[in-house]
Amino acid sequence: VVNMTAPSDAQVLRIFSALLNSKLSDFDDEIKPLGDPIAAATTEVYNAALEHLLPTPSKCTYLFNLRDVGKIVQGVLQASARYFDSRESLLQLWCHESCRVLQDRMWSAEDKSWLEAQIDKRLQEDMGSGWNQL
């Protein structure tokens, strides 16, 4: 029998921050410092989804795990400095990846709106931007 405990939020943040910071080191100066805020925002949105979007018989696709955070970060890691030359463009990519991974399995308009509000909250608090500003 093998038992593995889930990593703490600090460990998850450290892993994904390291990946993002390494990738973004090749980008313009306004984009380079976004690694830590994107990792923090992704973790916060994921944790909020775990707490709020619980699976039910009618919402059986609402099963979230750490792979979802990895998929969001992996999508951001696909960015190229050639095409993502502004802070806003990279934040748009993060919003897109967050919606692609989390929102695409939702069928309720209310839940989709809730997730967009969570992303907007993270944009405002962690990155000084907003959903409507992008």
Secondary structure, DSSP 8 states (H G I E B T S, - for coil): --------HHHHHHHHHHHHHHHHTTS-TTTGGGHHHHHHHHHHHHHHHHHHS---GGGTT----HHHHHHHHHHHHT--TTT--SHHHHHHHHHHHHHHHHGGG---HHHHHHHHHHHHHHHHHHHS--GGG-
